[in-house]
Amino acid sequence: MFHHLCELGQYSMALGWLTRETQPGERYSQCDFWMQLSGYNDLREALYRRLVEEWRPQEEERRGYANALKAKADVLQFLKQCDAAIALYDEAMATYQQVGDRLGYANALKAKADVLQFLKQCDAAIALYDEAMATYQQVGDRLGYANALCSRANLLEDLSAALEAFLQAQQIYIDINHPYSQARNLILYISSAQAALGQVEAAVESLQQSAEIGQAIGVDILVQFAQQRMAELRG
């Protein structure tokens, strides 16, 4: 479908097929997200490269084009092509600002901060996370706010403060009924902070909870990763 829509010049529809949620409100039901979880990032890069290189958006399509820029940057970030990712995030942010899409701007801003965190540019990353969190609050996006809160807390040297922020984000995920983010937060952040603070049993309980959530929503990779981490802590 993607190939044929691109051949017809229907780039907005092609992007829609990649990012459409078969279960509304659940990112893990997107074709693009399934490819990410399954390790098909070279294919994702090729698909988004085609969109970015061929698409000449009309005025009403510029927001969609910015989404394609950000999506390609996300793949490049995963592939550790950091400079190229940052350049695309900057281009996407400029386009989002031009079309008045504050949520898209915040998403790209947070993603750029993630790259800076990976590059150990911590002060610059924290500044972008703060701006992204403020923008998420202004537009009322609690999911985005919680995601940025977790990423920012991951930079804190005070583990107790970081754990408090992770738990605050977790409550938001629970309130908005976003199980994938609940499981991911438990695995990547909450259990890690608990283990680092010597709270090993609490960490194991968090991982067990994440595995149960992953099983309930049918995301096997979450279950596998949680089980692996539990084995490491118990071993």
CYANA upper distance limits for C-alpha pairs under 8 A (distance plus 0.5 A):
  1 MET  CA      5 LEU  CA      6.53
  1 MET  CA     14 ALA  CA      7.76
  1 MET  CA     17 TRP  CA      8.05
  2 PHE  CA      6 CYS  CA      6.69
  2 PHE  CA     14 ALA  CA      5.37
  2 PHE  CA     15 LEU  CA      8.10
  2 PHE  CA     17 TRP  CA      7.29
  2 PHE  CA     18 LEU  CA      8.05
  3 HIS  CA      7 GLU  CA      6.71
  3 HIS  CA     14 ALA  CA      8.24
  4 HIS  CA      8 LEU  CA      6.80
  5 LEU  CA      9 GLY  CA      6.78
  5 LEU  CA     10 GLN  CA      5.53
  5 LEU  CA     11 TYR  CA      7.03
  5 LEU  CA     13 MET  CA      7.35
  5 LEU  CA     14 ALA  CA      6.00
  6 CYS  CA     10 GLN  CA      5.98
  6 CYS  CA     11 TYR  CA      5.93
  6 CYS  CA     14 ALA  CA      6.83
  6 CYS  CA     51 LEU  CA      8.30
  9 GLY  CA     55 TRP  CA      8.22
 10 GLN  CA     14 ALA  CA      6.77
 11 TYR  CA     15 LEU  CA      6.68
 11 TYR  CA     51 LEU  CA      7.05
 11 TYR  CA     55 TRP  CA      6.80
 12 SER  CA     16 GLY  CA      6.74
 12 SER  CA     61 GLU  CA      7.64
 12 SER  CA     64 GLY  CA      6.87
 12 SER  CA     65 TYR  CA      8.14
 13 MET  CA     17 TRP  CA      6.82
 14 ALA  CA     18 LEU  CA      7.23
 15 LEU  CA     19 THR  CA      6.89
 15 LEU  CA     51 LEU  CA      8.29
 15 LEU  CA     64 GLY  CA      8.40
 15 LEU  CA     68 ALA  CA      7.63
 16 GLY  CA     20 ARG  CA      5.99
 17 TRP  CA     31 CYS  CA      8.14
 18 LEU  CA     30 GLN  CA      7.30
 18 LEU  CA     31 CYS  CA      5.86
 18 LEU  CA     32 ASP  CA      5.73
 19 THR  CA     30 GLN  CA      5.81
 19 THR  CA     31 CYS  CA      6.75
 19 THR  CA     32 ASP  CA      6.27
 19 THR  CA     33 PHE  CA      8.29
 20 ARG  CA     29 SER  CA      8.48
 20 ARG  CA     30 GLN  CA      6.03
 20 ARG  CA     31 CYS  CA      7.70
 21 GLU  CA     25 GLY  CA      7.51
 21 GLU  CA     26 GLU  CA      7.00
 21 GLU  CA     27 ARG  CA      6.86
 21 GLU  CA     28 TYR  CA      8.30
 21 GLU  CA     29 SER  CA      5.69
 21 GLU  CA     30 GLN  CA      5.17
 21 GLU  CA     31 CYS  CA      8.26
 22 THR  CA     29 SER  CA      5.94
 22 THR  CA     30 GLN  CA      6.98
 23 GLN  CA     29 SER  CA      6.23
 26 GLU  CA     30 GLN  CA      8.30
 26 GLU  CA    178 HIS  CA      8.00
 26 GLU  CA    180 TYR  CA      8.32
 27 ARG  CA     33 PHE  CA      7.31
 28 TYR  CA     33 PHE  CA      6.17
 28 TYR  CA     34 TRP  CA      6.99
 28 TYR  CA    180 TYR  CA      7.95
 28 TYR  CA    219 VAL  CA      8.35
 29 SER  CA     33 PHE  CA      7.59
 29 SER  CA     34 TRP  CA      7.56
 30 GLN  CA     34 TRP  CA      6.73
 31 CYS  CA     35 MET  CA      6.80
 32 ASP  CA     36 GLN  CA      6.82
 32 ASP  CA     44 ARG  CA      7.78
 33 PHE  CA     37 LEU  CA      6.69
 34 TRP  CA     38 SER  CA      6.53
 35 MET  CA     39 GLY  CA      6.64
 35 MET  CA     40 TYR  CA      5.53
 35 MET  CA     41 ASN  CA      7.39
 35 MET  CA     44 ARG  CA      7.74
 36 GLN  CA     40 TYR  CA      6.32
 36 GLN  CA     41 ASN  CA      6.40
 36 GLN  CA     44 ARG  CA      8.21
 37 LEU  CA    221 ILE  CA      7.95
 40 TYR  CA     44 ARG  CA      6.88
 41 ASN  CA     45 GLU  CA      6.55
 41 ASN  CA     75 VAL  CA      6.97
 41 ASN  CA     78 PHE  CA      8.41
 41 ASN  CA     79 LEU  CA      8.11
 42 ASP  CA     46 ALA  CA      6.82
 43 LEU  CA     47 LEU  CA      6.75
 44 ARG  CA     48 TYR  CA      6.71
 44 ARG  CA     72 LYS  CA      8.30
 44 ARG  CA     75 VAL  CA      7.39
 45 GLU  CA     49 ARG  CA      6.36
 45 GLU  CA     72 LYS  CA      6.62
 45 GLU  CA     75 VAL  CA      6.45
 45 GLU  CA     76 LEU  CA      7.69
 46 ALA  CA     50 ARG  CA      6.74
 47 LEU  CA     51 LEU  CA      7.09
 48 TYR  CA     52 VAL  CA      6.68
 48 TYR  CA     68 ALA  CA      6.91
 48 TYR  CA     69 LEU  CA      8.23
 48 TYR  CA     71 ALA  CA      7.43
 48 TYR  CA     72 LYS  CA      5.74
 49 ARG  CA     53 GLU  CA      6.48
 49 ARG  CA     72 LYS  CA      7.18
 50 ARG  CA     54 GLU  CA      6.36
 50 ARG  CA     55 TRP  CA      8.44
 51 LEU  CA     55 TRP  CA      5.97
 51 LEU  CA     68 ALA  CA      7.36
 52 VAL  CA     65 TYR  CA      7.87
 52 VAL  CA     68 ALA  CA      7.04
 52 VAL  CA     69 LEU  CA      6.92
 55 TRP  CA     65 TYR  CA      8.08
 57 PRO  CA     61 GLU  CA      5.71
 57 PRO  CA     62 ARG  CA      6.18
 57 PRO  CA     65 TYR  CA      7.07
 58 GLN  CA     62 ARG  CA      6.99
 61 GLU  CA     65 TYR  CA      6.77
 62 ARG  CA     66 ALA  CA      6.65
 62 ARG  CA     95 THR  CA      7.66
 62 ARG  CA     99 VAL  CA      7.79
 63 ARG  CA     67 ASN  CA      6.84
 63 ARG  CA     95 THR  CA      7.69
 63 ARG  CA     96 TYR  CA      6.92
 63 ARG  CA     99 VAL  CA      7.14
 63 ARG  CA    101 ASP  CA      7.91
 64 GLY  CA     68 ALA  CA      6.89
 65 TYR  CA     69 LEU  CA      6.80
 66 ALA  CA     70 LYS  CA      6.71
 66 ALA  CA     91 GLU  CA      8.30
 66 ALA  CA     92 ALA  CA      5.30
 66 ALA  CA     93 MET  CA      8.18
 66 ALA  CA     95 THR  CA      6.53
 66 ALA  CA     96 TYR  CA      7.00
 67 ASN  CA     71 ALA  CA      6.55
 67 ASN  CA     92 ALA  CA      7.74
 67 ASN  CA    104 GLY  CA      8.03
 68 ALA  CA     72 LYS  CA      6.66
 69 LEU  CA     73 ALA  CA      6.70
 69 LEU  CA     88 LEU  CA      6.44
 69 LEU  CA     89 TYR  CA      7.59
 69 LEU  CA     91 GLU  CA      7.96
 69 LEU  CA     92 ALA  CA      6.20
 70 LYS  CA     74 ASP  CA      6.58
 70 LYS  CA     88 LEU  CA      7.06
 70 LYS  CA     89 TYR  CA      6.26
 70 LYS  CA     92 ALA  CA      6.40
 70 LYS  CA    108 ALA  CA      6.93
 71 ALA  CA     75 VAL  CA      7.02
 72 LYS  CA     76 LEU  CA      6.80
 72 LYS  CA     85 ALA  CA      8.23
 72 LYS  CA     88 LEU  CA      8.20
 73 ALA  CA     77 GLN  CA      6.52
 73 ALA  CA     84 ALA  CA      7.81
 73 ALA  CA     85 ALA  CA      4.87
 73 ALA  CA     86 ILE  CA      7.70
 73 ALA  CA     88 LEU  CA      6.09
 73 ALA  CA     89 TYR  CA      6.70
 74 ASP  CA     78 PHE  CA      6.84
 74 ASP  CA     85 ALA  CA      7.43
 74 ASP  CA    111 ALA  CA      7.88
 75 VAL  CA     79 LEU  CA      6.73
 76 LEU  CA     80 LYS  CA      6.60
 76 LEU  CA     81 GLN  CA      5.59
 76 LEU  CA     82 CYS  CA      7.30
 76 LEU  CA     84 ALA  CA      7.48
 76 LEU  CA     85 ALA  CA      5.89
 77 GLN  CA     81 GLN  CA      6.17
 77 GLN  CA     82 CYS  CA      6.06
 77 GLN  CA     85 ALA  CA      6.07
 77 GLN  CA    115 VAL  CA      7.11
 81 GLN  CA     85 ALA  CA      6.71
 82 CYS  CA     86 ILE  CA      6.63
 82 CYS  CA    115 VAL  CA      6.94
 83 ASP  CA     87 ALA  CA      6.81
 84 ALA  CA     88 LEU  CA      6.90
 85 ALA  CA     89 TYR  CA      6.67
 85 ALA  CA    112 LYS  CA      8.35
 85 ALA  CA    115 VAL  CA      8.44
 86 ILE  CA     90 ASP  CA      6.64
 86 ILE  CA    112 LYS  CA      6.52
 86 ILE  CA    115 VAL  CA      7.84
 87 ALA  CA     91 GLU  CA      6.84
 88 LEU  CA     92 ALA  CA      6.52
 89 TYR  CA     93 MET  CA      6.51
 89 TYR  CA    108 ALA  CA      6.23
 89 TYR  CA    109 LEU  CA      7.89
 89 TYR  CA    111 ALA  CA      8.09
 89 TYR  CA    112 LYS  CA      6.73
 90 ASP  CA     94 ALA  CA      6.71
 90 ASP  CA    108 ALA  CA      8.41
 91 GLU  CA     95 THR  CA      6.83
 92 ALA  CA     96 TYR  CA      6.62
 92 ALA  CA    105 TYR  CA      8.09
 92 ALA  CA    108 ALA  CA      7.42
 93 MET  CA     97 GLN  CA      6.65
 93 MET  CA    104 GLY  CA      8.01
 93 MET  CA    105 TYR  CA      5.58
 93 MET  CA    108 ALA  CA      6.57
 93 MET  CA    109 LEU  CA      7.57
 94 ALA  CA     98 GLN  CA      6.76
 94 ALA  CA    105 TYR  CA      8.49
 95 THR  CA     99 VAL  CA      6.82
 96 TYR  CA    100 GLY  CA      6.44
 96 TYR  CA    101 ASP  CA      5.44
 96 TYR  CA    102 ARG  CA      7.31
 96 TYR  CA    104 GLY  CA      6.51
 96 TYR  CA    105 TYR  CA      5.86
 97 GLN  CA    101 ASP  CA      6.60
 97 GLN  CA    102 ARG  CA      7.36
 97 GLN  CA    105 TYR  CA      7.08
101 ASP  CA    105 TYR  CA      6.76
102 ARG  CA    106 ALA  CA      6.65
102 ARG  CA    135 THR  CA      7.64
102 ARG  CA    139 VAL  CA      7.80
103 LEU  CA    107 ASN  CA      6.71
103 LEU  CA    135 THR  CA      7.91
103 LEU  CA    136 TYR  CA      7.30
103 LEU  CA    139 VAL  CA      7.27
103 LEU  CA    141 ASP  CA      8.28
104 GLY  CA    108 ALA  CA      6.76
105 TYR  CA    109 LEU  CA      6.53
106 ALA  CA    110 LYS  CA      6.58
106 ALA  CA    131 GLU  CA      8.34
106 ALA  CA    132 ALA  CA      5.36
106 ALA  CA    133 MET  CA      8.24
106 ALA  CA    135 THR  CA      6.58
106 ALA  CA    136 TYR  CA      7.05
107 ASN  CA    111 ALA  CA      6.70
107 ASN  CA    132 ALA  CA      7.83
107 ASN  CA    144 GLY  CA      7.78
108 ALA  CA    112 LYS  CA      6.62
109 LEU  CA    113 ALA  CA      6.78
109 LEU  CA    128 LEU  CA      6.84
109 LEU  CA    129 TYR  CA      7.96
109 LEU  CA    131 GLU  CA      8.41
109 LEU  CA    132 ALA  CA      6.51
110 LYS  CA    114 ASP  CA      6.86
110 LYS  CA    128 LEU  CA      7.08
110 LYS  CA    129 TYR  CA      6.25
110 LYS  CA    132 ALA  CA      6.26
110 LYS  CA    148 ALA  CA      6.90
111 ALA  CA    115 VAL  CA      7.15
112 LYS  CA    116 LEU  CA      6.93
112 LYS  CA    125 ALA  CA      8.40
112 LYS  CA    128 LEU  CA      8.34
113 ALA  CA    117 GLN  CA      6.62
113 ALA  CA    124 ALA  CA      7.98
113 ALA  CA    125 ALA  CA      4.98
113 ALA  CA    126 ILE  CA      7.78
113 ALA  CA    128 LEU  CA      6.12
113 ALA  CA    129 TYR  CA      6.72
114 ASP  CA    118 PHE  CA      6.82
114 ASP  CA    125 ALA  CA      7.44
114 ASP  CA    151 SER  CA      7.78
115 VAL  CA    119 LEU  CA      6.79
116 LEU  CA    120 LYS  CA      6.74
116 LEU  CA    121 GLN  CA      5.64
116 LEU  CA    122 CYS  CA      7.30
116 LEU  CA    124 ALA  CA      7.47
116 LEU  CA    125 ALA  CA      5.85
117 GLN  CA    121 GLN  CA      6.16
117 GLN  CA    122 CYS  CA      6.03
117 GLN  CA    125 ALA  CA      6.13
117 GLN  CA    155 LEU  CA      8.20
121 GLN  CA    125 ALA  CA      6.70
122 CYS  CA    126 ILE  CA      6.59
122 CYS  CA    155 LEU  CA      7.40
123 ASP  CA    127 ALA  CA      6.80
124 ALA  CA    128 LEU  CA      6.94
125 ALA  CA    129 TYR  CA      6.65
125 ALA  CA    152 ARG  CA      8.33
126 ILE  CA    130 ASP  CA      6.61
126 ILE  CA    152 ARG  CA      6.54
126 ILE  CA    155 LEU  CA      8.30
127 ALA  CA    131 GLU  CA      6.91
128 LEU  CA    132 ALA  CA      6.55
129 TYR  CA    133 MET  CA      6.50
129 TYR  CA    148 ALA  CA      6.46
129 TYR  CA    149 LEU  CA      8.09
129 TYR  CA    151 SER  CA      8.27
129 TYR  CA    152 ARG  CA      6.62
130 ASP  CA    134 ALA  CA      6.70
131 GLU  CA    135 THR  CA      6.73
132 ALA  CA    136 TYR  CA      6.60
132 ALA  CA    145 TYR  CA      8.11
132 ALA  CA    148 ALA  CA      7.61
133 MET  CA    137 GLN  CA      6.70
133 MET  CA    144 GLY  CA      8.06
133 MET  CA    145 TYR  CA      5.63
133 MET  CA    148 ALA  CA      6.70
133 MET  CA    149 LEU  CA      7.67
134 ALA  CA    138 GLN  CA      6.80
135 THR  CA    139 VAL  CA      6.81
136 TYR  CA    140 GLY  CA      6.38
136 TYR  CA    141 ASP  CA      5.55
136 TYR  CA    142 ARG  CA      7.37
136 TYR  CA    144 GLY  CA      6.64
136 TYR  CA    145 TYR  CA      5.90
137 GLN  CA    141 ASP  CA      6.75
137 GLN  CA    142 ARG  CA      7.56
137 GLN  CA    145 TYR  CA      7.22
141 ASP  CA    145 TYR  CA      6.83
142 ARG  CA    146 ALA  CA      6.58
142 ARG  CA    172 ILE  CA      7.46
142 ARG  CA    176 ILE  CA      8.31
143 LEU  CA    147 ASN  CA      6.71
143 LEU  CA    172 ILE  CA      7.84
143 LEU  CA    173 TYR  CA      7.36
143 LEU  CA    176 ILE  CA      8.16
144 GLY  CA    148 ALA  CA      6.69
145 TYR  CA    149 LEU  CA      6.54
146 ALA  CA    150 CYS  CA      6.77
146 ALA  CA    168 GLN  CA      8.45
146 ALA  CA    169 ALA  CA      5.23
146 ALA  CA    170 GLN  CA      8.20
146 ALA  CA    172 ILE  CA      7.06
146 ALA  CA    173 TYR  CA      7.84
147 ASN  CA    151 SER  CA      6.87
147 ASN  CA    169 ALA  CA      7.82
148 ALA  CA    152 ARG  CA      6.51
149 LEU  CA    153 ALA  CA      6.54
149 LEU  CA    165 ALA  CA      7.26
149 LEU  CA    166 PHE  CA      7.94
149 LEU  CA    169 ALA  CA      7.13
150 CYS  CA    154 ASN  CA      6.71
150 CYS  CA    165 ALA  CA      7.19
150 CYS  CA    166 PHE  CA      6.05
150 CYS  CA    169 ALA  CA      7.10
150 CYS  CA    185 ASN  CA      8.31
150 CYS  CA    189 TYR  CA      7.98
151 SER  CA    155 LEU  CA      7.71
152 ARG  CA    156 LEU  CA      7.81
153 ALA  CA    161 ALA  CA      8.20
153 ALA  CA    162 ALA  CA      5.33
153 ALA  CA    163 LEU  CA      8.32
153 ALA  CA    165 ALA  CA      6.64
153 ALA  CA    166 PHE  CA      7.54
154 ASN  CA    162 ALA  CA      6.99
154 ASN  CA    189 TYR  CA      7.96
156 LEU  CA    161 ALA  CA      7.89
156 LEU  CA    162 ALA  CA      6.44
157 GLU  CA    162 ALA  CA      8.29
158 ASP  CA    162 ALA  CA      6.75
159 LEU  CA    163 LEU  CA      6.53
159 LEU  CA    193 ALA  CA      6.82
159 LEU  CA    196 ALA  CA      8.26
159 LEU  CA    197 LEU  CA      7.63
160 SER  CA    164 GLU  CA      6.71
160 SER  CA    193 ALA  CA      8.33
160 SER  CA    197 LEU  CA      8.24
161 ALA  CA    165 ALA  CA      6.84
162 ALA  CA    166 PHE  CA      6.73
162 ALA  CA    193 ALA  CA      7.91
163 LEU  CA    167 LEU  CA      6.64
163 LEU  CA    189 TYR  CA      8.21
163 LEU  CA    190 ILE  CA      6.69
163 LEU  CA    193 ALA  CA      6.37
163 LEU  CA    194 GLN  CA      7.81
164 GLU  CA    168 GLN  CA      6.70
165 ALA  CA    169 ALA  CA      6.73
166 PHE  CA    170 GLN  CA      6.65
166 PHE  CA    185 ASN  CA      7.74
166 PHE  CA    189 TYR  CA      7.08
166 PHE  CA    190 ILE  CA      6.50
167 LEU  CA    171 GLN  CA      6.81
167 LEU  CA    190 ILE  CA      7.58
168 GLN  CA    172 ILE  CA      7.13
169 ALA  CA    173 TYR  CA      6.86
170 GLN  CA    174 ILE  CA      6.72
170 GLN  CA    182 GLN  CA      6.50
170 GLN  CA    185 ASN  CA      7.37
171 GLN  CA    175 ASP  CA      6.55
172 ILE  CA    176 ILE  CA      6.69
173 TYR  CA    177 ASN  CA      6.42
173 TYR  CA    178 HIS  CA      5.70
173 TYR  CA    179 PRO  CA      7.60
173 TYR  CA    181 SER  CA      6.88
173 TYR  CA    182 GLN  CA      6.27
174 ILE  CA    178 HIS  CA      6.82
174 ILE  CA    179 PRO  CA      7.79
174 ILE  CA    182 GLN  CA      7.40
178 HIS  CA    182 GLN  CA      6.93
179 PRO  CA    183 ALA  CA      6.71
179 PRO  CA    213 ILE  CA      7.06
179 PRO  CA    214 GLY  CA      8.48
179 PRO  CA    217 ILE  CA      8.07
180 TYR  CA    184 ARG  CA      6.64
180 TYR  CA    213 ILE  CA      8.00
180 TYR  CA    214 GLY  CA      7.57
180 TYR  CA    217 ILE  CA      8.10
181 SER  CA    185 ASN  CA      6.39
182 GLN  CA    186 LEU  CA      6.73
182 GLN  CA    210 SER  CA      7.75
182 GLN  CA    213 ILE  CA      8.40
183 ALA  CA    187 ILE  CA      6.77
183 ALA  CA    209 GLN  CA      7.94
183 ALA  CA    210 SER  CA      4.76
183 ALA  CA    211 ALA  CA      7.71
183 ALA  CA    213 ILE  CA      6.52
183 ALA  CA    214 GLY  CA      6.94
183 ALA  CA    222 LEU  CA      7.77
184 ARG  CA    188 LEU  CA      6.45
184 ARG  CA    189 TYR  CA      8.38
184 ARG  CA    210 SER  CA      7.67
184 ARG  CA    222 LEU  CA      7.83
185 ASN  CA    189 TYR  CA      5.78
185 ASN  CA    190 ILE  CA      6.65
186 LEU  CA    190 ILE  CA      5.31
186 LEU  CA    191 SER  CA      6.19
186 LEU  CA    206 SER  CA      6.17
186 LEU  CA    207 LEU  CA      6.80
186 LEU  CA    209 GLN  CA      8.23
186 LEU  CA    210 SER  CA      6.35
187 ILE  CA    191 SER  CA      6.24
187 ILE  CA    192 SER  CA      7.70
187 ILE  CA    206 SER  CA      7.76
187 ILE  CA    207 LEU  CA      6.31
187 ILE  CA    210 SER  CA      6.95
187 ILE  CA    225 PHE  CA      8.33
187 ILE  CA    226 ALA  CA      6.71
188 LEU  CA    192 SER  CA      6.82
189 TYR  CA    193 ALA  CA      6.59
190 ILE  CA    194 GLN  CA      6.64
190 ILE  CA    203 ALA  CA      7.82
190 ILE  CA    206 SER  CA      7.70
191 SER  CA    195 ALA  CA      6.53
191 SER  CA    202 ALA  CA      7.87
191 SER  CA    203 ALA  CA      4.73
191 SER  CA    204 VAL  CA      7.60
191 SER  CA    206 SER  CA      6.23
191 SER  CA    207 LEU  CA      6.96
192 SER  CA    196 ALA  CA      6.65
192 SER  CA    203 ALA  CA      7.47
193 ALA  CA    197 LEU  CA      6.68
194 GLN  CA    198 GLY  CA      6.87
194 GLN  CA    199 GLN  CA      5.40
194 GLN  CA    200 VAL  CA      7.03
194 GLN  CA    202 ALA  CA      7.07
194 GLN  CA    203 ALA  CA      5.81
195 ALA  CA    199 GLN  CA      5.67
195 ALA  CA    200 VAL  CA      5.42
195 ALA  CA    202 ALA  CA      8.34
195 ALA  CA    203 ALA  CA      6.12
199 GLN  CA    203 ALA  CA      6.72
200 VAL  CA    204 VAL  CA      6.74
200 VAL  CA    233 LEU  CA      7.60
201 GLU  CA    205 GLU  CA      6.71
202 ALA  CA    206 SER  CA      6.70
203 ALA  CA    207 LEU  CA      6.75
204 VAL  CA    208 GLN  CA      6.60
204 VAL  CA    230 MET  CA      6.25
204 VAL  CA    233 LEU  CA      7.78
205 GLU  CA    209 GLN  CA      6.66
206 SER  CA    210 SER  CA      6.72
207 LEU  CA    211 ALA  CA      6.67
207 LEU  CA    226 ALA  CA      5.77
207 LEU  CA    227 GLN  CA      7.82
207 LEU  CA    229 ARG  CA      7.89
207 LEU  CA    230 MET  CA      6.99
208 GLN  CA    212 GLU  CA      6.80
208 GLN  CA    226 ALA  CA      7.45
208 GLN  CA    227 GLN  CA      8.07
208 GLN  CA    230 MET  CA      8.19
209 GLN  CA    213 ILE  CA      6.81
210 SER  CA    214 GLY  CA      6.58
210 SER  CA    222 LEU  CA      7.84
210 SER  CA    223 VAL  CA      7.71
210 SER  CA    226 ALA  CA      7.14
211 ALA  CA    215 GLN  CA      6.61
211 ALA  CA    222 LEU  CA      6.85
211 ALA  CA    223 VAL  CA      4.85
211 ALA  CA    224 GLN  CA      8.15
211 ALA  CA    226 ALA  CA      6.11
211 ALA  CA    227 GLN  CA      7.52
212 GLU  CA    216 ALA  CA      6.66
212 GLU  CA    223 VAL  CA      7.81
213 ILE  CA    217 ILE  CA      6.82
214 GLY  CA    218 GLY  CA      6.45
214 GLY  CA    219 VAL  CA      5.60
214 GLY  CA    220 ASP  CA      6.89
214 GLY  CA    221 ILE  CA      8.35
214 GLY  CA    222 LEU  CA      5.85
214 GLY  CA    223 VAL  CA      5.90
215 GLN  CA    219 VAL  CA      6.73
215 GLN  CA    220 ASP  CA      6.95
215 GLN  CA    222 LEU  CA      8.44
215 GLN  CA    223 VAL  CA      6.77
219 VAL  CA    223 VAL  CA      7.55
220 ASP  CA    224 GLN  CA      6.71
221 ILE  CA    225 PHE  CA      6.57
222 LEU  CA    226 ALA  CA      6.57
223 VAL  CA    227 GLN  CA      6.63
224 GLN  CA    228 GLN  CA      6.65
225 PHE  CA    229 ARG  CA      6.73
226 ALA  CA    230 MET  CA      6.67
227 GLN  CA    231 ALA  CA      6.72
228 GLN  CA    232 GLU  CA      6.84
229 ARG  CA    233 LEU  CA      6.77
230 MET  CA    234 ARG  CA      6.59
231 ALA  CA    235 GLY  CA      6.26
